[in-house]
Amino acid sequence: MKLRIAALAILTAAAALAHHSFEAEFDQKKTVVLTGTVTKVDWMNPHIYIHLDAKDENGKAGAWDCEGGNPSSLMRLGWKRNSLKAGDQIVIEGYRAKDGSNTCNGKSVKLADGTKLFAGSSADRSE
């Protein structure tokens, strides 16, 4: 019995460490608007990642990685696995990473046809 409890505690701790809080990685006061081309989409738990070559609001170009919500939540918000694909032109609004890297937590994604999708940002849950 003690062995089962210990194993459960270890598994629970590992799962908690695998997921992070918004405040630990992103700055809600530092927003970014990125306009660019999707290079890859990682559709997996606990978050999707949208990789793109983009220019920020100051015109600075670079490769960016933008975290979105989890796939299940995004599907309930109208996303499909093929909502984004390599080559798509998009605009992402989000929150910059605290470490200064080209990483953001996505708030919304505007598709080429004008459709705007909520990206599942955890910023709203951190207030």
C-alpha positions as CSV (number, residue, x, y, z in Angstrom):
1,M,0.0,0.0,0.0
2,K,2.8,2.4,0.9
3,L,4.5,1.7,-2.4
4,R,1.3,2.5,-4.3
5,I,0.9,5.9,-2.5
6,A,4.6,6.7,-3.1
7,A,4.3,5.9,-6.8
8,L,1.1,8.0,-7.1
9,A,2.8,10.9,-5.4
10,I,5.8,10.7,-7.8
11,L,3.5,10.6,-10.9
12,T,1.4,13.5,-9.7
13,A,4.5,15.6,-9.0
14,A,5.9,14.8,-12.4
15,A,2.7,15.9,-14.1
16,A,2.6,19.1,-12.1
17,L,6.2,20.0,-13.0
18,A,5.5,19.3,-16.7
19,H,2.9,22.0,-16.8
20,H,3.9,25.6,-16.0
21,S,2.1,28.7,-14.9
22,F,1.7,31.7,-17.2
23,E,3.5,34.0,-14.8
24,A,6.6,31.8,-14.7
25,E,7.3,32.2,-18.4
26,F,5.4,35.1,-19.9
27,D,4.9,38.8,-19.2
28,Q,1.3,40.0,-19.4
29,K,2.5,43.6,-19.6
30,K,4.6,42.9,-22.7
31,T,2.4,42.2,-25.7
32,V,3.5,41.4,-29.2
33,V,1.7,41.4,-32.6
34,L,3.4,39.0,-35.1
35,T,2.6,39.0,-38.8
36,G,4.1,36.1,-40.8
37,T,4.1,32.6,-42.3
38,V,3.4,29.4,-40.4
39,T,6.4,27.0,-40.7
40,K,5.0,24.2,-38.5
41,V,2.2,23.4,-36.0
42,D,2.7,21.0,-33.1
43,W,-0.8,19.8,-32.2
44,M,-0.2,18.1,-28.9
45,N,-0.8,18.2,-25.2
46,P,-0.5,20.1,-23.0
47,H,-0.3,23.0,-25.5
48,I,-0.2,23.4,-29.2
49,Y,2.8,25.3,-30.6
50,I,2.7,27.5,-33.7
51,H,6.1,28.1,-35.3
52,L,6.4,30.9,-37.7
53,D,8.7,33.3,-39.5
54,A,7.3,36.7,-38.6
55,K,7.9,40.4,-38.2
56,D,7.0,41.9,-34.9
57,E,5.2,45.3,-34.6
58,N,8.6,47.0,-35.0
59,G,9.3,45.2,-38.2
60,K,12.0,43.0,-36.7
61,A,12.0,39.6,-38.5
62,G,12.7,36.3,-36.9
63,A,11.6,32.7,-36.2
64,W,9.0,32.6,-33.4
65,D,7.4,29.8,-31.3
66,C,3.9,30.7,-30.0
67,E,2.2,28.6,-27.3
68,G,-1.5,28.0,-27.6
69,G,-4.1,26.2,-25.5
70,N,-4.6,22.5,-25.3
71,P,-6.0,20.8,-28.3
72,S,-9.3,19.8,-26.6
73,S,-10.1,23.3,-25.5
74,L,-9.2,24.8,-28.9
75,M,-11.5,22.4,-30.7
76,R,-14.3,23.5,-28.4
77,L,-13.5,27.1,-29.5
78,G,-13.8,26.2,-33.2
79,W,-10.3,25.1,-34.1
80,K,-9.7,22.0,-36.3
81,R,-6.4,20.1,-36.6
82,N,-6.0,21.6,-40.0
83,S,-6.9,25.2,-39.1
84,L,-3.3,26.2,-39.5
85,K,-0.7,24.6,-41.8
86,A,2.8,25.4,-43.1
87,G,2.6,28.3,-45.5
88,D,-0.4,30.0,-44.0
89,Q,-0.2,33.8,-43.5
90,I,-1.4,34.8,-40.0
91,V,-1.3,37.5,-37.4
92,I,-0.8,36.4,-33.8
93,E,-1.4,38.6,-30.8
94,G,0.2,37.4,-27.6
95,Y,2.4,37.9,-24.6
96,R,6.2,37.9,-24.8
97,A,8.4,35.4,-23.0
98,K,10.2,36.8,-19.9
99,D,13.5,35.4,-21.0
100,G,13.6,37.6,-24.1
101,S,13.4,34.8,-26.6
102,N,11.2,34.8,-29.6
103,T,8.5,32.9,-27.8
104,C,5.0,34.1,-26.9
105,N,1.8,32.9,-25.3
106,G,-0.8,33.4,-28.0
107,K,-4.0,35.3,-27.3
108,S,-5.5,35.3,-30.8
109,V,-4.7,34.1,-34.3
110,K,-6.1,36.0,-37.3
111,L,-6.2,33.8,-40.4
112,A,-5.7,35.1,-44.0
113,D,-9.5,35.1,-44.6
114,G,-10.0,37.4,-41.6
115,T,-11.3,34.7,-39.2
116,K,-10.0,35.4,-35.7
117,L,-9.6,32.5,-33.3
118,F,-8.9,32.6,-29.6
119,A,-5.5,30.9,-29.1
120,G,-6.2,29.7,-25.6
121,S,-3.9,32.0,-23.7
122,S,-3.6,31.2,-20.0
123,A,-3.2,34.9,-19.2
124,D,-6.9,35.3,-18.5
125,R,-6.7,32.6,-15.9
126,S,-3.7,34.1,-14.2
127,E,-5.2,37.4,-13.2
